[in-house]
Amino acid sequence: MNAYLSYWKRKPFLSISIHFFVLILIGTQILVGPRPFICSHGGELHSFIWTQDASPGSALQNELLQKENNWSALSYDWAIWPLLRADPYATKMDASWKKPGYHTEDGIYFLGTYELGRSVGTNLLYGFRKSLWISFCSVLLGMLIGIPLGGVFSYYHKNGLRISGFLFVGILIGVILLVWSLMVMLHFRQFFWPVLFLLFLVFVISFIYWRLSAKHAANMSVYPDAWLNSGIGLIKSFPSLFLLLLLINWIKKPDTWFMIAIFGFFISVNMARYIRYLMITESSKPWVESLKAIGLADRRIIFVHLIPNLLLAVFPIAAMSMGSVVLSESTLSFLGLGLPLGEISLGSMMHSARNFPTAWWVLLFPGLVVFWMVFSFYQLGNSYTKVELS
């Protein structure tokens, strides 16, 4: 705890930034929103911290439809409201493109308004949260895929892996299911969550096969590190921007989860490549040979000793990847290629300013937020790199 506090005291700007990011990610709807973030209605408890819609078929939803989505007009048993009651999706056509400081009978727009009369300040918070959510989930997904994949495959870089025919059949079935799933999504040009669940099942089944194969004779030798290295080289041989634009144009209606999956895929490739180099170096050290000599299984050495020992070294890559995701998502949305224009994001806010070139505030404030996030994440990654090297 003392080390944590002393680190943040040495870097006050970074400390304030990261803790503020956490506050925005967790508590945006507690700070600003048109609905109570927790309430009781008709004896039923409802929470709107992570969702914006009432439960289907509930008495709250029925009354909300009768009141034309006016949350303030509902009869609650009790309700805890945000500090500021404001709807980021509310539109007022007569208040469009007003400069900062514009005020009406309803209140003051400190950062002005933009397209359809939406508040820049309110939407800035929601766009801020959307960018943080996409970057955090993308990096988490990339780590969950790339670190185990790169760690396990590269561990057998020297002598290969002895497997049974039973496991080989399981791997073959998994590859066939993966190719079939990709072909289905390519045909319908849609991103299906059931397909992702199927891919998760493939991973679980492969792991179970790996466990069961210990009961069968290992009569085949494979070199998974060569497959990993070839796959990374193949993906890296294509321009990342070209692949990104190709995948985004492939989907009819890209949403937040699709963007997370796409960015997570690219991050997983970088994570797998980086953890591969670390694993090859670390697995050849004497302490790993000692663990093998006392009879520990490879699975235990990889997941209990090696990968946890390398996680701190991966943190700078994860922090910088968050900054890269924020910048990439904002750039794509600004070009009109990312999230749908109906979604609130920093890039889509700046994109709307193309219709009103003199609205400098719609470009300036979201642009400063993007710069703040990218700069903070890169500084966080660099600070951990320096600590590791010192």
WOSULPE-V88373 format. One record per residue. N is the residue number from 1. RES is the residue in one letter. PHI is phi in radians with two decimals (* if undefined). OMEGA is omega as a letter, one per 30 degrees, with the letter a starting at -180 (* if undefined). D_CENTER is the distance of its C-alpha to the mean C-alpha in Angstrom with 2 decimals. Layout:
N|RES|PHI|OMEGA|D_CENTER ; N|RES|PHI|OMEGA|D_CENTER
This chain:
1|M|*|l|27.52 ; 2|N|-1.12|l|29.97 ; 3|A|-1.12|l|28.07 ; 4|Y|-1.10|a|24.89 ; 5|L|-1.16|a|27.00 ; 6|S|-1.16|l|28.91 ; 7|Y|-1.12|a|25.88 ; 8|W|-1.24|l|24.55 ; 9|K|-1.16|l|28.15 ; 10|R|-1.26|a|28.47 ; 11|K|-2.30|a|25.53 ; 12|P|-1.13|a|25.90 ; 13|F|-1.09|l|23.88 ; 14|L|-1.15|l|20.82 ; 15|S|-1.10|l|21.43 ; 16|I|-1.10|a|21.74 ; 17|S|-1.10|a|18.67 ; 18|I|-1.14|l|16.24 ; 19|H|-1.19|l|17.94 ; 20|F|-1.19|l|17.89 ; 21|F|-1.05|l|14.13 ; 22|V|-1.10|l|13.98 ; 23|L|-1.08|l|16.69 ; 24|I|-1.16|a|15.09 ; 25|L|-1.11|a|11.82 ; 26|I|-1.57|a|14.18 ; 27|G|-2.05|l|17.32 ; 28|T|-1.05|a|17.12 ; 29|Q|-1.30|l|18.87 ; 30|I|-1.47|a|21.29 ; 31|L|-1.44|a|22.22 ; 32|V|-2.38|l|22.49 ; 33|G|3.04|a|22.89 ; 34|P|-1.54|a|25.66 ; 35|R|-2.26|l|25.70 ; 36|P|-1.14|a|26.32 ; 37|F|-1.44|l|23.31 ; 38|I|-2.70|a|25.62 ; 39|C|-2.73|l|29.00 ; 40|S|-2.14|a|31.73 ; 41|H|-2.39|a|33.35 ; 42|G|1.07|a|36.24 ; 43|G|1.42|l|35.68 ; 44|E|-1.84|l|32.06 ; 45|L|-1.59|a|29.21 ; 46|H|-2.24|l|26.14 ; 47|S|-2.17|a|22.93 ; 48|F|-2.18|l|20.69 ; 49|I|-1.31|a|18.18 ; 50|W|-1.97|l|15.27 ; 51|T|-2.38|a|17.19 ; 52|Q|-2.04|a|19.49 ; 53|D|-2.03|l|21.98 ; 54|A|-1.26|a|24.97 ; 55|S|-1.09|a|25.46 ; 56|P|-1.03|l|27.18 ; 57|G|1.40|a|30.92 ; 58|S|-1.39|l|31.04 ; 59|A|-1.11|l|33.81 ; 60|L|-1.12|l|31.35 ; 61|Q|-1.15|l|30.09 ; 62|N|-1.12|l|33.72 ; 63|E|-1.20|l|34.88 ; 64|L|-1.11|l|31.96 ; 65|L|-1.16|l|33.07 ; 66|Q|-1.19|a|36.61 ; 67|K|-1.59|l|35.73 ; 68|E|0.99|l|33.81 ; 69|N|1.06|l|30.41 ; 70|N|-1.63|a|32.02 ; 71|W|-1.12|a|30.39 ; 72|S|-1.24|a|33.02 ; 73|A|-1.56|a|35.85 ; 74|L|-1.38|l|34.91 ; 75|S|-1.73|a|37.03 ; 76|Y|-1.73|l|35.02 ; 77|D|-1.18|l|36.45 ; 78|W|-2.83|a|34.41 ; 79|A|-2.67|l|31.19 ; 80|I|-1.95|a|29.14 ; 81|W|-1.68|l|28.02 ; 82|P|-1.10|l|25.58 ; 83|L|-1.09|a|27.28 ; 84|L|-2.25|l|27.29 ; 85|R|-1.49|l|27.84 ; 86|A|-2.68|l|26.39 ; 87|D|-1.74|a|24.82 ; 88|P|-1.14|a|22.27 ; 89|Y|-1.65|l|23.27 ; 90|A|-1.18|a|26.97 ; 91|T|-2.13|l|29.06 ; 92|K|-2.46|a|32.42 ; 93|M|-1.05|a|33.88 ; 94|D|-1.35|l|36.62 ; 95|A|-1.97|a|34.20 ; 96|S|-1.29|l|32.23 ; 97|W|0.99|l|31.72 ; 98|K|-1.71|a|33.35 ; 99|K|-1.24|l|33.23 ; 100|P|-0.99|a|31.92 ; 101|G|1.68|l|34.36 ; 102|Y|-1.13|a|35.24 ; 103|H|-2.33|l|36.50 ; 104|T|-2.29|l|37.79 ; 105|E|-1.15|a|39.34 ; 106|D|-1.37|a|35.93 ; 107|G|2.72|a|34.67 ; 108|I|-1.94|l|33.68 ; 109|Y|-1.69|a|30.83 ; 110|F|-1.09|a|30.40 ; 111|L|-1.82|l|27.99 ; 112|G|1.50|l|29.67 ; 113|T|-2.24|l|28.65 ; 114|Y|-2.42|a|27.53 ; 115|E|-0.95|l|27.62 ; 116|L|1.13|l|29.12 ; 117|G|1.30|l|29.83 ; 118|R|-1.32|a|26.38 ; 119|S|-1.32|l|25.97 ; 120|V|-1.17|a|24.12 ; 121|G|-1.11|a|23.65 ; 122|T|-1.12|a|22.22 ; 123|N|-1.21|l|19.86 ; 124|L|-1.11|l|18.85 ; 125|L|-1.14|a|17.55 ; 126|Y|-1.22|l|15.65 ; 127|G|-1.17|l|14.26 ; 128|F|-0.98|a|13.43 ; 129|R|-1.12|a|11.48 ; 130|K|-1.08|l|9.68 ; 131|S|-1.12|l|8.70 ; 132|L|-1.12|a|7.73 ; 133|W|-1.13|l|5.67 ; 134|I|-1.11|a|3.82 ; 135|S|-1.19|a|4.16 ; 136|F|-1.14|a|4.00 ; 137|C|-1.17|l|2.08 ; 138|S|-1.12|l|2.74 ; 139|V|-1.18|l|5.41 ; 140|L|-1.10|l|6.21 ; 141|L|-1.11|l|6.70 ; 142|G|-1.08|l|8.50 ; 143|M|-1.25|a|10.47 ; 144|L|-1.13|l|11.45 ; 145|I|-1.60|a|12.79 ; 146|G|-1.26|a|14.07 ; 147|I|-1.19|l|15.75 ; 148|P|-1.09|a|17.88 ; 149|L|-1.12|a|18.65 ; 150|G|-1.16|a|19.74 ; 151|G|-1.20|a|21.47 ; 152|V|-1.21|a|23.47 ; 153|F|-1.13|a|24.50 ; 154|S|-1.34|l|25.57 ; 155|Y|-1.09|a|27.51 ; 156|Y|-1.77|a|30.07 ; 157|H|-1.24|a|30.46 ; 158|K|-1.62|a|34.09 ; 159|N|-1.78|a|35.88 ; 160|G|1.32|a|33.65 ; 161|L|-2.17|l|32.95 ; 162|R|-1.57|a|35.70 ; 163|I|-2.25|l|34.68 ; 164|S|-1.65|l|36.76 ; 165|G|-1.10|l|37.31 ; 166|F|-1.06|l|35.76 ; 167|L|-1.21|l|32.36 ; 168|F|-1.06|l|32.81 ; 169|V|-1.11|l|33.32 ; 170|G|-1.10|l|30.13 ; 171|I|-1.12|l|28.13 ; 172|L|-1.08|l|29.97 ; 173|I|-1.10|l|29.18 ; 174|G|-1.09|l|25.46 ; 175|V|-1.12|l|25.56 ; 176|I|-1.09|l|27.61 ; 177|L|-1.12|l|25.21 ; 178|L|-1.12|l|22.27 ; 179|V|-1.11|l|24.39 ; 180|W|-1.09|l|25.63 ; 181|S|-1.11|l|22.19 ; 182|L|-1.13|l|21.22 ; 183|M|-1.14|l|24.64 ; 184|V|-1.10|a|24.27 ; 185|M|-1.18|l|21.08 ; 186|L|-1.14|a|22.83 ; 187|H|-1.19|a|25.90 ; 188|F|-1.57|l|24.46 ; 189|R|0.96|l|21.84 ; 190|Q|-2.45|a|19.38 ; 191|F|-1.77|a|16.23 ; 192|F|-1.68|l|17.57 ; 193|W|-1.17|l|15.77 ; 194|P|-1.01|l|19.08 ; 195|V|-1.17|l|18.82 ; 196|L|-1.09|l|15.52 ; 197|F|-1.11|l|17.41 ; 198|L|-1.11|l|20.28 ; 199|L|-1.12|l|18.42 ; 200|F|-1.12|l|17.40 ; 201|L|-1.11|l|21.09 ; 202|V|-1.06|l|22.06 ; 203|F|-1.10|l|20.28 ; 204|V|-1.12|l|22.04 ; 205|I|-1.11|l|25.30 ; 206|S|-1.09|l|25.15 ; 207|F|-1.14|l|24.78 ; 208|I|-1.13|l|27.69 ; 209|Y|-1.03|a|29.71 ; 210|W|-1.08|l|29.18 ; 211|R|-1.20|a|30.56 ; 212|L|-1.25|a|33.43 ; 213|S|-1.17|l|34.37 ; 214|A|-1.13|l|35.74 ; 215|K|-1.47|a|38.62 ; 216|H|-2.00|a|39.54 ; 217|A|-1.18|l|41.14 ; 218|A|-1.48|a|38.90 ; 219|N|-2.07|l|40.77 ; 220|M|-2.33|l|38.23 ; 221|S|-1.98|l|36.68 ; 222|V|-2.25|a|33.35 ; 223|Y|-2.16|a|31.45 ; 224|P|-1.12|l|27.68 ; 225|D|-1.12|l|27.01 ; 226|A|-1.16|l|28.83 ; 227|W|-1.11|a|26.64 ; 228|L|-1.09|a|23.47 ; 229|N|-1.11|l|25.02 ; 230|S|-1.19|l|26.23 ; 231|G|-1.13|l|22.93 ; 232|I|-1.11|l|21.13 ; 233|G|-1.10|l|24.12 ; 234|L|-1.14|a|24.11 ; 235|I|-1.17|a|20.53 ; 236|K|-1.25|l|21.11 ; 237|S|-1.29|l|24.42 ; 238|F|-1.65|l|22.84 ; 239|P|-1.07|a|21.61 ; 240|S|-1.09|l|17.81 ; 241|L|-1.14|l|18.24 ; 242|F|-1.12|l|20.64 ; 243|L|-1.12|a|18.46 ; 244|L|-1.11|l|15.56 ; 245|L|-1.15|l|18.15 ; 246|L|-1.12|a|19.80 ; 247|L|-1.21|a|16.90 ; 248|I|-1.20|l|16.11 ; 249|N|-1.24|l|19.86 ; 250|W|-1.23|a|20.18 ; 251|I|-1.50|a|18.40 ; 252|K|-1.18|a|20.65 ; 253|K|-2.27|l|18.24 ; 254|P|-1.16|l|14.62 ; 255|D|-2.11|a|12.45 ; 256|T|-1.06|a|9.02 ; 257|W|-1.21|l|8.27 ; 258|F|-1.16|l|10.06 ; 259|M|-1.08|l|8.20 ; 260|I|-1.08|a|4.91 ; 261|A|-1.13|a|7.81 ; 262|I|-1.17|l|9.60 ; 263|F|-1.14|l|7.57 ; 264|G|-1.08|l|6.82 ; 265|F|-1.10|a|10.57 ; 266|F|-1.15|l|11.68 ; 267|I|-1.18|l|10.10 ; 268|S|-1.09|l|11.71 ; 269|V|-1.14|l|14.90 ; 270|N|-1.14|l|15.02 ; 271|M|-1.12|a|14.38 ; 272|A|-1.10|l|17.06 ; 273|R|-1.15|a|19.40 ; 274|Y|-1.22|a|19.21 ; 275|I|-1.19|l|19.60 ; 276|R|-1.12|l|22.39 ; 277|Y|-1.11|l|24.39 ; 278|L|-1.13|a|24.03 ; 279|M|-1.17|l|24.99 ; 280|I|-1.08|l|27.97 ; 281|T|-1.24|a|29.24 ; 282|E|-1.28|a|28.76 ; 283|S|-1.21|l|30.08 ; 284|S|-1.63|a|33.35 ; 285|K|-1.41|a|34.17 ; 286|P|-1.06|a|37.13 ; 287|W|-1.16|l|35.32 ; 288|V|-1.26|l|33.43 ; 289|E|-1.08|l|36.79 ; 290|S|-1.17|l|38.22 ; 291|L|-1.13|l|35.70 ; 292|K|-1.15|a|36.68 ; 293|A|-1.15|a|40.32 ; 294|I|-1.49|l|40.25 ; 295|G|1.66|l|38.91 ; 296|L|-1.23|l|35.23 ; 297|A|-1.22|a|33.35 ; 298|D|-1.03|a|30.82 ; 299|R|-1.05|l|28.05 ; 300|R|-1.20|l|28.86 ; 301|I|-1.09|a|29.07 ; 302|I|-1.21|a|25.68 ; 303|F|-1.55|a|23.55 ; 304|V|-1.77|a|25.67 ; 305|H|-1.94|a|26.92 ; 306|L|-1.32|a|25.30 ; 307|I|-1.08|l|21.51 ; 308|P|-1.02|l|21.55 ; 309|N|-1.24|a|23.83 ; 310|L|-1.74|a|21.46 ; 311|L|-1.11|a|18.24 ; 312|L|-1.09|l|19.45 ; 313|A|-1.22|a|20.08 ; 314|V|-1.45|a|16.53 ; 315|F|-0.99|l|15.20 ; 316|P|-1.01|l|16.30 ; 317|I|-1.13|l|14.43 ; 318|A|-1.14|a|11.12 ; 319|A|-1.11|l|12.04 ; 320|M|-1.19|l|13.18 ; 321|S|-1.14|l|10.22 ; 322|M|-1.09|l|8.23 ; 323|G|-1.11|l|11.36 ; 324|S|-1.15|l|11.52 ; 325|V|-1.16|l|8.32 ; 326|V|-1.00|a|9.76 ; 327|L|-1.18|a|13.07 ; 328|S|-1.17|a|12.42 ; 329|E|-1.11|l|10.87 ; 330|S|-1.13|l|13.76 ; 331|T|-1.14|l|16.22 ; 332|L|-1.13|l|15.63 ; 333|S|-1.17|l|15.90 ; 334|F|-1.11|l|18.92 ; 335|L|-1.41|a|20.50 ; 336|G|1.41|a|20.03 ; 337|L|-1.94|a|18.05 ; 338|G|-1.70|l|14.54 ; 339|L|-1.15|l|14.01 ; 340|P|-0.99|a|17.41 ; 341|L|-1.09|l|19.73 ; 342|G|-1.23|l|19.99 ; 343|E|-1.34|l|16.41 ; 344|I|-1.47|l|16.39 ; 345|S|-2.62|a|14.42 ; 346|L|-1.13|l|15.80 ; 347|G|-1.17|l|16.42 ; 348|S|-1.20|l|18.21 ; 349|M|-1.11|l|20.30 ; 350|M|-1.20|l|21.49 ; 351|H|-1.10|a|22.08 ; 352|S|-1.14|a|24.44 ; 353|A|-1.19|l|26.48 ; 354|R|-1.17|l|27.73 ; 355|N|-1.45|a|29.98 ; 356|F|-2.51|a|31.43 ; 357|P|-1.02|a|31.72 ; 358|T|-1.42|a|33.48 ; 359|A|-1.43|a|30.60 ; 360|W|-1.10|a|29.64 ; 361|W|-1.19|l|27.87 ; 362|V|-1.30|l|25.21 ; 363|L|-1.58|a|24.33 ; 364|L|-1.19|a|25.05 ; 365|F|-1.18|l|23.08 ; 366|P|-1.09|l|19.64 ; 367|G|-1.11|l|20.33 ; 368|L|-1.15|l|21.15 ; 369|V|-1.15|l|17.95 ; 370|V|-1.06|l|15.92 ; 371|F|-1.05|a|18.41 ; 372|W|-1.06|a|18.13 ; 373|M|-1.15|a|14.41 ; 374|V|-1.10|a|14.72 ; 375|F|-1.09|a|18.00 ; 376|S|-1.14|a|16.95 ; 377|F|-1.17|l|14.13 ; 378|Y|-1.19|l|16.65 ; 379|Q|-1.13|l|19.34 ; 380|L|-1.11|l|17.48 ; 381|G|-1.12|a|17.09 ; 382|N|-1.18|a|20.69 ; 383|S|-1.15|l|22.06 ; 384|Y|-1.24|l|20.94 ; 385|T|-1.13|l|22.32 ; 386|K|-1.19|l|25.58 ; 387|V|-1.12|a|25.79 ; 388|E|-1.19|a|25.39 ; 389|L|-1.36|a|28.05 ; 390|S|-1.36|*|30.43
